Amino acid sequence: MHIIVYDLNGNIVKKCEIPEQVNGYEYEVRACKRAILDGKLECEEIPHDETLTILKHMDNLRKEWGVVYPFE
């Protein structure tokens, strides 16, 4: 499977090979594996501070929408 990028004249600029996906989490698993093998404590693709920012946004939206999980 691949993605082809064209310029405005229809010329191929780049061809990227991409792996088949099963559930969409493959990129996250690969990034985590790379970080672990490199001895890192976080992934460069999504650092901890960015993850926390996203989670805060999600918590604020849940509060705004009145979503409460049974275990809360």
Biopython code that builds the backbone (N, CA, C, O; Angstrom):
import numpy as np
from Bio.PDB.StructureBuilder import StructureBuilder

atoms = [
    (1, "MET", "N", (0.855, -1.158, 0.000)),
    (1, "MET", "CA", (0.000, 0.000, 0.000)),
    (1, "MET", "C", (0.910, 1.232, 0.000)),
    (1, "MET", "O", (1.984, 1.217, 0.602)),
    (2, "HIS", "N", (0.478, 2.288, -0.672)),
    (2, "HIS", "CA", (1.296, 3.487, -0.734)),
    (2, "HIS", "C", (0.437, 4.732, -0.957)),
    (2, "HIS", "O", (-0.730, 4.650, -1.340)),
    (3, "ILE", "N", (1.045, 5.867, -0.707)),
    (3, "ILE", "CA", (0.428, 7.168, -0.960)),
    (3, "ILE", "C", (1.319, 7.875, -1.969)),
    (3, "ILE", "O", (2.543, 7.871, -1.838)),
    (4, "ILE", "N", (0.702, 8.483, -2.975)),
    (4, "ILE", "CA", (1.458, 9.236, -3.968)),
    (4, "ILE", "C", (1.092, 10.710, -3.840)),
    (4, "ILE", "O", (-0.085, 11.070, -3.821)),
    (5, "VAL", "N", (2.114, 11.558, -3.753)),
    (5, "VAL", "CA", (1.925, 13.002, -3.647)),
    (5, "VAL", "C", (2.283, 13.617, -4.998)),
    (5, "VAL", "O", (3.356, 13.366, -5.547)),
    (6, "TYR", "N", (1.360, 14.429, -5.522)),
    (6, "TYR", "CA", (1.562, 15.077, -6.818)),
    (6, "TYR", "C", (1.720, 16.580, -6.637)),
    (6, "TYR", "O", (1.195, 17.150, -5.681)),
    (7, "ASP", "N", (2.449, 17.233, -7.560)),
    (7, "ASP", "CA", (2.509, 18.688, -7.546)),
    (7, "ASP", "C", (1.328, 19.232, -8.350)),
    (7, "ASP", "O", (0.508, 18.455, -8.840)),
    (8, "LEU", "N", (1.232, 20.526, -8.489)),
    (8, "LEU", "CA", (0.097, 21.146, -9.181)),
    (8, "LEU", "C", (0.039, 20.793, -10.665)),
    (8, "LEU", "O", (-1.008, 20.942, -11.294)),
    (9, "ASN", "N", (1.145, 20.330, -11.227)),
    (9, "ASN", "CA", (1.187, 19.951, -12.640)),
    (9, "ASN", "C", (0.927, 18.466, -12.858)),
    (9, "ASN", "O", (0.991, 17.977, -13.987)),
    (10, "GLY", "N", (0.634, 17.751, -11.777)),
    (10, "GLY", "CA", (0.351, 16.327, -11.893)),
    (10, "GLY", "C", (1.578, 15.433, -11.894)),
    (10, "GLY", "O", (1.476, 14.235, -12.157)),
    (11, "ASN", "N", (2.729, 16.005, -11.605)),
    (11, "ASN", "CA", (3.959, 15.215, -11.523)),
    (11, "ASN", "C", (4.089, 14.585, -10.136)),
    (11, "ASN", "O", (3.745, 15.199, -9.126)),
    (12, "ILE", "N", (4.584, 13.372, -10.106)),
    (12, "ILE", "CA", (4.782, 12.699, -8.830)),
    (12, "ILE", "C", (5.947, 13.357, -8.094)),
    (12, "ILE", "O", (7.058, 13.456, -8.617)),
    (13, "VAL", "N", (5.668, 13.805, -6.870)),
    (13, "VAL", "CA", (6.678, 14.443, -6.034)),
    (13, "VAL", "C", (7.275, 13.439, -5.066)),
    (13, "VAL", "O", (8.476, 13.455, -4.793)),
    (14, "LYS", "N", (6.427, 12.573, -4.555)),
    (14, "LYS", "CA", (6.883, 11.631, -3.540)),
    (14, "LYS", "C", (5.948, 10.430, -3.523)),
    (14, "LYS", "O", (4.743, 10.560, -3.735)),
    (15, "LYS", "N", (6.518, 9.272, -3.268)),
    (15, "LYS", "CA", (5.727, 8.053, -3.104)),
    (15, "LYS", "C", (6.099, 7.460, -1.755)),
    (15, "LYS", "O", (7.261, 7.127, -1.525)),
    (16, "CYS", "N", (5.137, 7.326, -0.872)),
    (16, "CYS", "CA", (5.381, 6.829, 0.484)),
    (16, "CYS", "C", (4.740, 5.458, 0.652)),
    (16, "CYS", "O", (3.538, 5.287, 0.447)),
    (17, "GLU", "N", (5.549, 4.503, 1.022)),
    (17, "GLU", "CA", (5.029, 3.182, 1.337)),
    (17, "GLU", "C", (4.464, 3.224, 2.752)),
    (17, "GLU", "O", (5.113, 3.733, 3.667)),
    (18, "ILE", "N", (3.276, 2.698, 2.933)),
    (18, "ILE", "CA", (2.671, 2.661, 4.258)),
    (18, "ILE", "C", (2.232, 1.232, 4.572)),
    (18, "ILE", "O", (1.780, 0.506, 3.686)),
    (19, "PRO", "N", (2.367, 0.838, 5.827)),
    (19, "PRO", "CA", (1.965, -0.522, 6.197)),
    (19, "PRO", "C", (0.448, -0.640, 6.275)),
    (19, "PRO", "O", (-0.255, 0.346, 6.498)),
    (20, "GLU", "N", (-0.035, -1.843, 6.090)),
    (20, "GLU", "CA", (-1.463, -2.079, 6.277)),
    (20, "GLU", "C", (-1.801, -1.909, 7.744)),
    (20, "GLU", "O", (-0.985, -2.190, 8.622)),
    (21, "GLN", "N", (-3.013, -1.445, 7.997)),
    (21, "GLN", "CA", (-3.438, -1.232, 9.378)),
    (21, "GLN", "C", (-4.564, -2.189, 9.729)),
    (21, "GLN", "O", (-5.380, -2.571, 8.891)),
    (22, "VAL", "N", (-4.574, -2.555, 10.991)),
    (22, "VAL", "CA", (-5.634, -3.423, 11.488)),
    (22, "VAL", "C", (-6.656, -2.593, 12.257)),
    (22, "VAL", "O", (-7.861, -2.731, 12.046)),
    (23, "ASN", "N", (-6.161, -1.717, 13.163)),
    (23, "ASN", "CA", (-7.092, -0.970, 14.009)),
    (23, "ASN", "C", (-6.712, 0.499, 14.193)),
    (23, "ASN", "O", (-7.398, 1.215, 14.921)),
    (24, "GLY", "N", (-5.652, 0.962, 13.562)),
    (24, "GLY", "CA", (-5.269, 2.362, 13.681)),
    (24, "GLY", "C", (-4.289, 2.671, 14.795)),
    (24, "GLY", "O", (-3.779, 3.789, 14.874)),
    (25, "TYR", "N", (-4.017, 1.711, 15.649)),
    (25, "TYR", "CA", (-3.086, 1.937, 16.754)),
    (25, "TYR", "C", (-1.664, 1.488, 16.435)),
    (25, "TYR", "O", (-0.771, 1.619, 17.272)),
    (26, "GLU", "N", (-1.448, 0.963, 15.237)),
    (26, "GLU", "CA", (-0.130, 0.437, 14.882)),
    (26, "GLU", "C", (0.967, 1.491, 14.998)),
    (26, "GLU", "O", (2.066, 1.188, 15.462)),
    (27, "TYR", "N", (0.678, 2.735, 14.579)),
    (27, "TYR", "CA", (1.686, 3.789, 14.647)),
    (27, "TYR", "C", (2.054, 4.101, 16.095)),
    (27, "TYR", "O", (3.218, 4.359, 16.402)),
    (28, "GLU", "N", (1.071, 4.077, 16.976)),
    (28, "GLU", "CA", (1.350, 4.331, 18.383)),
    (28, "GLU", "C", (2.214, 3.224, 18.985)),
    (28, "GLU", "O", (3.149, 3.491, 19.739)),
    (29, "VAL", "N", (1.890, 1.989, 18.644)),
    (29, "VAL", "CA", (2.657, 0.857, 19.160)),
    (29, "VAL", "C", (4.093, 0.914, 18.652)),
    (29, "VAL", "O", (5.030, 0.675, 19.413)),
    (30, "ARG", "N", (4.269, 1.228, 17.370)),
    (30, "ARG", "CA", (5.630, 1.316, 16.822)),
    (30, "ARG", "C", (6.414, 2.449, 17.473)),
    (30, "ARG", "O", (7.597, 2.286, 17.773)),
    (31, "ALA", "N", (5.776, 3.593, 17.694)),
    (31, "ALA", "CA", (6.449, 4.731, 18.336)),
    (31, "ALA", "C", (6.864, 4.366, 19.754)),
    (31, "ALA", "O", (7.965, 4.697, 20.193)),
    (32, "CYS", "N", (5.980, 3.687, 20.462)),
    (32, "CYS", "CA", (6.289, 3.254, 21.834)),
    (32, "CYS", "C", (7.449, 2.267, 21.830)),
    (32, "CYS", "O", (8.357, 2.372, 22.655)),
    (33, "LYS", "N", (7.425, 1.318, 20.915)),
    (33, "LYS", "CA", (8.498, 0.330, 20.821)),
    (33, "LYS", "C", (9.839, 1.012, 20.555)),
    (33, "LYS", "O", (10.847, 0.676, 21.176)),
    (34, "ARG", "N", (9.845, 1.983, 19.617)),
    (34, "ARG", "CA", (11.087, 2.711, 19.313)),
    (34, "ARG", "C", (11.613, 3.432, 20.547)),
    (34, "ARG", "O", (12.810, 3.388, 20.835)),
    (35, "ALA", "N", (10.720, 4.094, 21.276)),
    (35, "ALA", "CA", (11.131, 4.829, 22.475)),
    (35, "ALA", "C", (11.734, 3.880, 23.511)),
    (35, "ALA", "O", (12.774, 4.174, 24.100)),
    (36, "ILE", "N", (11.082, 2.753, 23.726)),
    (36, "ILE", "CA", (11.586, 1.778, 24.705)),
    (36, "ILE", "C", (12.955, 1.252, 24.289)),
    (36, "ILE", "O", (13.874, 1.183, 25.106)),
    (37, "LEU", "N", (13.088, 0.881, 23.019)),
    (37, "LEU", "CA", (14.368, 0.365, 22.535)),
    (37, "LEU", "C", (15.473, 1.407, 22.589)),
    (37, "LEU", "O", (16.646, 1.067, 22.747)),
    (38, "ASP", "N", (15.098, 2.688, 22.456)),
    (38, "ASP", "CA", (16.081, 3.775, 22.541)),
    (38, "ASP", "C", (16.328, 4.226, 23.975)),
    (38, "ASP", "O", (17.097, 5.157, 24.213)),
    (39, "GLY", "N", (15.676, 3.565, 24.935)),
    (39, "GLY", "CA", (15.867, 3.903, 26.345)),
    (39, "GLY", "C", (15.184, 5.192, 26.762)),
    (39, "GLY", "O", (15.564, 5.798, 27.763)),
    (40, "LYS", "N", (14.188, 5.614, 26.011)),
    (40, "LYS", "CA", (13.480, 6.863, 26.315)),
    (40, "LYS", "C", (12.265, 6.584, 27.184)),
    (40, "LYS", "O", (11.734, 5.473, 27.190)),
    (41, "LEU", "N", (11.830, 7.597, 27.914)),
    (41, "LEU", "CA", (10.657, 7.471, 28.780)),
    (41, "LEU", "C", (9.394, 8.027, 28.140)),
    (41, "LEU", "O", (8.306, 7.888, 28.699)),
    (42, "GLU", "N", (9.525, 8.664, 26.960)),
    (42, "GLU", "CA", (8.350, 9.155, 26.241)),
    (42, "GLU", "C", (8.642, 9.136, 24.747)),
    (42, "GLU", "O", (9.796, 9.084, 24.323)),
    (43, "CYS", "N", (7.576, 9.178, 23.963)),
    (43, "CYS", "CA", (7.703, 9.170, 22.511)),
    (43, "CYS", "C", (7.867, 10.598, 22.001)),
    (43, "CYS", "O", (7.191, 11.516, 22.465)),
    (44, "GLU", "N", (8.766, 10.772, 21.048)),
    (44, "GLU", "CA", (8.952, 12.096, 20.463)),
    (44, "GLU", "C", (7.699, 12.563, 19.735)),
    (44, "GLU", "O", (7.414, 13.761, 19.706)),
    (45, "GLU", "N", (6.943, 11.633, 19.145)),
    (45, "GLU", "CA", (5.760, 11.992, 18.365)),
    (45, "GLU", "C", (4.686, 12.668, 19.230)),
    (45, "GLU", "O", (4.057, 13.631, 18.792)),
    (46, "ILE", "N", (4.480, 12.175, 20.440)),
    (46, "ILE", "CA", (3.495, 12.742, 21.361)),
    (46, "ILE", "C", (4.114, 12.779, 22.750)),
    (46, "ILE", "O", (3.993, 11.814, 23.505)),
    (47, "PRO", "N", (4.782, 13.887, 23.101)),
    (47, "PRO", "CA", (5.395, 13.993, 24.430)),
    (47, "PRO", "C", (4.333, 14.014, 25.534)),
    (47, "PRO", "O", (3.156, 14.271, 25.280)),
    (48, "HIS", "N", (4.772, 13.740, 26.750)),
    (48, "HIS", "CA", (3.840, 13.676, 27.885)),
    (48, "HIS", "C", (3.024, 14.948, 28.050)),
    (48, "HIS", "O", (1.825, 14.877, 28.320)),
    (49, "ASP", "N", (3.654, 16.118, 27.893)),
    (49, "ASP", "CA", (2.910, 17.364, 28.099)),
    (49, "ASP", "C", (1.793, 17.532, 27.070)),
    (49, "ASP", "O", (0.743, 18.092, 27.384)),
    (50, "GLU", "N", (2.010, 17.052, 25.849)),
    (50, "GLU", "CA", (0.953, 17.126, 24.836)),
    (50, "GLU", "C", (-0.185, 16.157, 25.163)),
    (50, "GLU", "O", (-1.358, 16.483, 24.983)),
    (51, "THR", "N", (0.173, 14.965, 25.644)),
    (51, "THR", "CA", (-0.848, 13.995, 26.060)),
    (51, "THR", "C", (-1.697, 14.576, 27.182)),
    (51, "THR", "O", (-2.923, 14.470, 27.147)),
    (52, "LEU", "N", (-1.058, 15.191, 28.184)),
    (52, "LEU", "CA", (-1.805, 15.788, 29.297)),
    (52, "LEU", "C", (-2.714, 16.919, 28.829)),
    (52, "LEU", "O", (-3.829, 17.066, 29.328)),
    (53, "THR", "N", (-2.246, 17.717, 27.875)),
    (53, "THR", "CA", (-3.075, 18.796, 27.327)),
    (53, "THR", "C", (-4.323, 18.232, 26.653)),
    (53, "THR", "O", (-5.426, 18.741, 26.853)),
    (54, "ILE", "N", (-4.144, 17.181, 25.855)),
    (54, "ILE", "CA", (-5.285, 16.548, 25.179)),
    (54, "ILE", "C", (-6.262, 15.979, 26.200)),
    (54, "ILE", "O", (-7.474, 16.135, 26.053)),
    (55, "LEU", "N", (-5.741, 15.317, 27.236)),
    (55, "LEU", "CA", (-6.609, 14.741, 28.266)),
    (55, "LEU", "C", (-7.392, 15.822, 29.016)),
    (55, "LEU", "O", (-8.557, 15.617, 29.354)),
    (56, "LYS", "N", (-6.766, 16.961, 29.276)),
    (56, "LYS", "CA", (-7.478, 18.073, 29.935)),
    (56, "LYS", "C", (-8.608, 18.569, 29.059)),
    (56, "LYS", "O", (-9.702, 18.840, 29.555)),
    (57, "HIS", "N", (-8.361, 18.693, 27.748)),
    (57, "HIS", "CA", (-9.423, 19.100, 26.823)),
    (57, "HIS", "C", (-10.575, 18.092, 26.847)),
    (57, "HIS", "O", (-11.748, 18.467, 26.870)),
    (58, "MET", "N", (-10.214, 16.806, 26.843)),
    (58, "MET", "CA", (-11.240, 15.767, 26.862)),
    (58, "MET", "C", (-12.043, 15.819, 28.161)),
    (58, "MET", "O", (-13.266, 15.676, 28.135)),
    (59, "ASP", "N", (-11.375, 16.021, 29.293)),
    (59, "ASP", "CA", (-12.069, 16.132, 30.577)),
    (59, "ASP", "C", (-13.006, 17.337, 30.592)),
    (59, "ASP", "O", (-14.127, 17.252, 31.092)),
    (60, "ASN", "N", (-12.539, 18.462, 30.040)),
    (60, "ASN", "CA", (-13.389, 19.661, 29.985)),
    (60, "ASN", "C", (-14.613, 19.430, 29.107)),
    (60, "ASN", "O", (-15.711, 19.861, 29.456)),
    (61, "LEU", "N", (-14.440, 18.763, 27.986)),
    (61, "LEU", "CA", (-15.578, 18.466, 27.114)),
    (61, "LEU", "C", (-16.557, 17.519, 27.798)),
    (61, "LEU", "O", (-17.768, 17.721, 27.722)),
    (62, "ARG", "N", (-16.040, 16.482, 28.469)),
    (62, "ARG", "CA", (-16.937, 15.567, 29.193)),
    (62, "ARG", "C", (-17.742, 16.317, 30.242)),
    (62, "ARG", "O", (-18.939, 16.078, 30.398)),
    (63, "LYS", "N", (-17.083, 17.229, 30.965)),
    (63, "LYS", "CA", (-17.778, 18.013, 31.992)),
    (63, "LYS", "C", (-18.847, 18.891, 31.348)),
    (63, "LYS", "O", (-19.974, 18.967, 31.838)),
    (64, "GLU", "N", (-18.487, 19.555, 30.245)),
    (64, "GLU", "CA", (-19.427, 20.431, 29.531)),
    (64, "GLU", "C", (-20.629, 19.644, 29.009)),
    (64, "GLU", "O", (-21.757, 20.136, 29.039)),
    (65, "TRP", "N", (-20.388, 18.433, 28.536)),
    (65, "TRP", "CA", (-21.446, 17.600, 27.966)),
    (65, "TRP", "C", (-22.164, 16.753, 29.010)),
    (65, "TRP", "O", (-23.166, 16.109, 28.699)),
    (66, "GLY", "N", (-21.665, 16.744, 30.244)),
    (66, "GLY", "CA", (-22.305, 15.957, 31.296)),
    (66, "GLY", "C", (-22.030, 14.467, 31.198)),
    (66, "GLY", "O", (-22.833, 13.658, 31.661)),
    (67, "VAL", "N", (-20.920, 14.100, 30.610)),
    (67, "VAL", "CA", (-20.577, 12.681, 30.480)),
    (67, "VAL", "C", (-19.849, 12.231, 31.741)),
    (67, "VAL", "O", (-18.810, 12.783, 32.104)),
    (68, "VAL", "N", (-20.414, 11.214, 32.406)),
    (68, "VAL", "CA", (-19.795, 10.662, 33.612)),
    (68, "VAL", "C", (-19.751, 9.149, 33.464)),
    (68, "VAL", "O", (-20.760, 8.511, 33.164)),
    (69, "TYR", "N", (-18.571, 8.585, 33.677)),
    (69, "TYR", "CA", (-18.412, 7.150, 33.567)),
    (69, "TYR", "C", (-18.846, 6.484, 34.878)),
    (69, "TYR", "O", (-18.728, 7.088, 35.944)),
    (70, "PRO", "N", (-19.351, 5.235, 34.805)),
    (70, "PRO", "CA", (-19.847, 4.542, 35.997)),
    (70, "PRO", "C", (-18.829, 4.425, 37.132)),
    (70, "PRO", "O", (-19.218, 4.400, 38.300)),
    (71, "PHE", "N", (-17.544, 4.355, 36.817)),
    (71, "PHE", "CA", (-16.527, 4.170, 37.848)),
    (71, "PHE", "C", (-16.102, 5.485, 38.497)),
    (71, "PHE", "O", (-15.279, 5.475, 39.412)),
    (72, "GLU", "N", (-16.635, 6.594, 38.051)),
    (72, "GLU", "CA", (-16.257, 7.891, 38.624)),
    (72, "GLU", "C", (-17.121, 8.239, 39.821)),
    (72, "GLU", "O", (-16.941, 9.297, 40.425)),
]
sb = StructureBuilder()
sb.init_structure("model")
sb.init_model(0)
sb.init_chain("A")
sb.init_seg("    ")
for serial, (resi, resn, name, xyz) in enumerate(atoms, 1):
    if name == "N":
        sb.init_residue(resn, " ", resi, " ")
    sb.init_atom(name, np.array(xyz, "f"), 0.0, 1.0, " ", f" {name:<3s}", serial, name[0])
structure = sb.get_structure()
